[in-house]
Amino acid sequence: MTSTADYAQLRAQLDTLTTEAFRPELAEIDRRSTLEIARTMNDEDATVPAAVAEQLPQIAAAIDGAAARMADGGRLIYAGAGTAGRLGVLDASECPPTFNTDPGEVLGLIAGGPSAMVTAVEGAEDSKELAAADLTALGLTDRDTVVGISASGRTPYAIGAVEHARALGALTVGLSCNAGSALAAAADHGIEVVVGPELLTGSTRLKAGTAQKLVLNMVSTITMIRLGKTYGNLMVDVRASNEKLRARSRRIVALATGAPDHEIEAALAATDGEVKNAILTLLGEVDGPAAAR
């Protein structure tokens, strides 16, 4: 059971975090018009890309390290609690349809398990041991990359994931929104996107969440570009799992080759709908099996 002294220590810790800071100038925001509040939020959000820009060298270094590990058969694993964990799961879940990755190649761990995606799991974020157990269940190896995500940079689950992974020789990245964070210190690559205090005090699903989403977009997208999952800026590994994606597949083949529709249909038929292979049959003038090889 948590004691009064423990709460006092945690409160003192939160008092030092810019993501938890109180902004007196917004103390009466609830008295403003809806349009004024929306304008204020939009102005706040506009500052996030500049904060991300300051961390681009660190982001690029982490991506290069992750791509090298994945090229050697490693996986990309996100680990976080609450909003941070949900953003990791979101980014991981979008890789198979976008880049035709195996569902086991990019993974998202959230403290408390899948049910925590929609319902808060009390106390789950406070356990380093839970993170280590979750990574052990995945059979973590030294070829994998683990990205711990935490707006505060102090969440035990995220830090525990990074510490456990680093001890096993995996590449580790710590993504937080406070400078001098314990999470960044624990990782091989520390990325600290300092977005400042939130419009609602401590509501880190706002600017901090936006910053994390932007960075995770870069991590997954640029890693996949480095792995050859694109042709120029075309998603040639897209998995056509619905009508919209099937139409997009045909458009991608058209943009890459300039071929007429009947040739595109024939190429996709010869390659079981694999966009990259279809492009190769048209540009390289080979058949489907040769393109696959």
C-alpha positions in Angstrom: 0.0 0.0 0.0 1.3 3.5 -0.9 2.1 5.6 2.1 1.6 9.4 2.6 5.4 9.8 2.4 5.4 7.9 -1.0 2.7 10.3 -2.3 4.6 13.3 -1.1 7.7 12.0 -2.9 5.8 11.4 -6.1 4.2 14.8 -5.9 7.6 16.5 -5.5 8.8 14.6 -8.5 5.9 15.7 -10.6 6.4 19.3 -9.5 9.8 19.2 -11.4 8.3 18.1 -14.7 7.5 20.7 -17.4 4.7 18.5 -18.7 3.0 18.8 -15.3 3.5 22.6 -14.8 0.5 24.8 -14.0 -0.1 27.8 -16.3 -1.7 30.7 -14.4 -2.6 32.6 -17.6 -5.0 29.7 -18.5 -6.6 29.4 -15.1 -9.9 30.9 -16.4 -9.9 29.2 -19.7 -13.3 27.7 -18.9 -14.8 31.2 -19.1 -13.6 31.8 -22.7 -15.7 31.2 -25.7 -15.5 27.8 -27.5 -13.8 29.5 -30.5 -11.2 31.2 -28.2 -10.4 27.8 -26.5 -10.1 26.1 -29.9 -7.8 28.9 -31.1 -5.6 28.6 -28.0 -5.4 24.8 -28.4 -4.5 25.2 -32.1 -1.8 27.7 -31.2 -0.4 25.3 -28.6 -0.4 22.4 -31.1 1.5 24.5 -33.6 4.5 24.6 -31.3 5.0 20.8 -31.3 6.7 20.3 -34.7 9.4 22.8 -33.7 10.1 20.8 -30.5 10.3 17.6 -32.6 12.7 19.4 -35.0 15.2 20.0 -32.2 15.5 16.2 -31.7 15.8 15.1 -35.3 19.5 14.1 -35.1 18.7 11.8 -32.1 15.6 10.5 -33.9 17.6 9.7 -37.1 20.3 7.9 -35.1 17.7 5.7 -33.4 16.1 4.9 -36.7 19.3 3.9 -38.3 20.1 1.6 -35.4 16.6 0.1 -35.5 16.7 -0.5 -39.3 20.1 -2.2 -39.0 18.7 -4.6 -36.4 15.5 -5.3 -38.4 17.5 -6.0 -41.5 19.2 -8.7 -39.4 15.9 -10.2 -38.5 15.2 -8.2 -35.4 11.8 -6.7 -34.3 10.7 -3.2 -33.4 8.9 -3.2 -30.0 7.1 -0.2 -28.4 6.4 -0.2 -24.7 4.5 2.4 -22.7 1.5 3.0 -20.4 -1.7 4.9 -20.9 -1.7 7.3 -23.8 2.0 6.5 -24.6 1.3 2.8 -24.7 -1.8 3.3 -26.9 0.2 5.4 -29.4 2.8 2.6 -29.6 0.1 0.0 -30.2 -1.5 2.2 -32.8 1.8 2.7 -34.7 2.6 -1.0 -34.6 -0.9 -2.1 -35.8 -0.6 0.1 -38.8 2.6 -1.4 -40.1 1.1 -4.7 -41.6 -1.4 -3.0 -43.8 0.9 -0.1 -44.8 4.2 -2.0 -45.3 3.1 -5.7 -45.5 5.1 -6.5 -42.4 4.5 -9.7 -40.5 2.3 -8.9 -37.4 5.2 -10.1 -35.2 7.8 -7.7 -36.7 6.5 -4.4 -35.2 4.8 -4.8 -31.8 3.2 -2.5 -29.2 3.2 -3.4 -25.5 0.9 -1.5 -23.2 1.0 -1.8 -19.4 -1.9 -3.9 -18.3 -2.3 -5.7 -21.6 -4.7 -5.3 -24.5 -7.6 -4.4 -22.3 -5.7 -1.2 -21.2 -6.2 0.1 -24.8 -9.8 1.1 -23.8 -9.9 0.8 -20.0 -7.3 2.1 -17.5 -5.6 -0.7 -15.6 -4.8 0.5 -12.1 -1.2 0.4 -11.1 0.1 -1.3 -14.2 2.3 1.6 -15.2 4.1 1.4 -11.8 5.8 -1.9 -12.4 9.2 -2.4 -14.0 8.8 -6.1 -13.4 5.6 -6.2 -15.5 7.5 -4.7 -18.4 10.3 -7.2 -18.1 7.8 -10.1 -17.9 6.0 -8.8 -21.1 9.3 -8.6 -23.0 10.3 -12.1 -21.8 6.9 -13.4 -23.1 7.9 -12.1 -26.5 11.2 -13.9 -26.4 13.2 -10.7 -26.6 16.7 -11.1 -28.3 19.7 -8.9 -28.8 18.6 -8.3 -32.4 15.4 -6.4 -31.3 14.9 -2.7 -30.7 12.7 -1.6 -27.8 11.3 1.9 -27.7 10.1 3.0 -24.2 7.5 5.8 -24.4 6.6 8.1 -21.5 5.6 11.7 -21.6 7.0 12.3 -18.1 10.1 10.2 -18.7 9.6 8.6 -15.3 7.0 5.9 -15.9 8.4 2.7 -14.3 6.9 0.4 -17.0 8.7 2.2 -19.8 11.9 2.5 -17.9 11.7 -1.1 -16.9 11.2 -2.2 -20.5 14.3 -0.2 -21.6 16.5 -1.5 -18.7 15.5 -5.1 -19.3 16.1 -4.9 -23.0 19.4 -3.1 -22.7 20.6 -5.8 -20.2 19.9 -8.4 -22.9 21.8 -6.5 -25.6 18.8 -5.2 -27.5 18.9 -1.7 -28.9 17.0 0.7 -26.7 15.3 4.1 -27.3 13.7 6.3 -24.7 11.1 8.8 -26.0 9.9 11.4 -23.5 8.7 15.0 -23.3 10.9 16.2 -20.4 14.6 17.1 -20.4 17.0 15.1 -18.3 14.5 12.2 -18.0 15.3 8.9 -16.3 13.9 7.1 -19.4 16.4 8.8 -21.8 19.2 8.1 -19.4 18.4 4.4 -19.3 18.4 4.1 -23.1 21.0 3.9 -25.8 19.2 6.6 -27.7 17.4 9.3 -25.7 14.8 11.4 -27.5 13.4 14.2 -25.4 10.8 16.4 -27.2 10.2 19.2 -24.7 6.7 20.6 -25.6 6.2 22.5 -22.3 3.2 22.7 -20.0 -0.2 21.5 -21.3 -3.4 23.5 -21.8 -5.0 21.3 -19.1 -2.5 20.9 -16.4 -0.8 17.4 -16.7 -3.0 16.2 -19.6 -0.2 14.7 -21.6 -2.5 13.2 -24.2 -2.4 16.7 -25.7 0.9 18.3 -26.9 3.0 15.5 -25.5 0.8 12.9 -27.2 1.0 14.7 -30.4 4.8 14.9 -30.2 5.0 11.2 -29.5 2.7 10.4 -32.5 4.9 12.5 -34.8 8.1 10.8 -33.6 6.6 7.3 -33.9 5.4 8.1 -37.4 9.0 8.9 -38.3 10.4 5.8 -36.5 8.2 3.3 -38.3 8.0 5.1 -41.7 11.6 5.9 -42.1 12.7 2.5 -40.8 10.5 0.9 -43.5 12.0 3.2 -46.2 15.5 2.1 -45.1 14.4 -1.5 -45.3 13.2 -1.0 -49.0 9.5 -1.2 -48.2 8.9 1.8 -50.5 9.7 2.6 -54.1 10.4 6.4 -54.1 7.5 7.7 -52.0 5.1 4.9 -53.1 3.8 2.3 -50.6 4.7 -0.7 -52.9 4.3 -3.2 -50.0 0.8 -2.1 -49.2 -1.5 -5.0 -48.2 -4.7 -4.7 -50.2 -7.2 -5.9 -47.6 -10.2 -3.9 -48.7 -11.7 -2.1 -51.7 -10.0 1.2 -51.0 -6.6 -0.4 -50.7 -7.1 -2.5 -53.8 -7.9 0.7 -55.7 -4.8 2.3 -54.2 -2.7 -0.7 -55.3 -3.7 -0.1 -58.9 -2.9 3.6 -58.6 0.5 2.9 -57.1 1.4 0.5 -60.0 0.2 3.2 -62.4 2.3 5.9 -60.8 5.4 3.7 -60.7 5.1 2.4 -64.3 2.8 4.5 -66.3 1.3 1.3 -67.7 -2.2 1.2 -69.1 -5.0 -0.3 -67.0 -5.2 -3.7 -68.8 -1.4 -4.3 -68.3 -1.7 -3.3 -64.6 -4.6 -5.8 -64.1 -2.6 -8.5 -65.8 0.5 -7.8 -63.7 -1.4 -7.9 -60.4 -3.1 -11.1 -61.5 0.3 -12.6 -62.3 1.7 -11.6 -58.9 -1.3 -12.5 -56.6 -1.9 -8.8 -56.0 1.7 -8.0 -54.7 2.2 -4.4 -55.8 6.0 -4.5 -55.7 6.2 -7.6 -57.8 3.6 -6.3 -60.2 5.8 -3.2 -60.7 8.8 -5.4 -61.3 7.0 -7.5 -64.0 6.2 -4.3 -65.9 9.5 -2.4 -65.5 11.8 -5.4 -65.6 9.7 -7.3 -68.2 9.8 -10.6 -66.2 7.1 -13.0 -65.2 5.5 -13.3 -61.7 7.8 -16.0 -60.3 10.9 -14.2 -61.5 9.6 -11.0 -59.9 9.0 -12.8 -56.6 12.5 -14.2 -56.6 
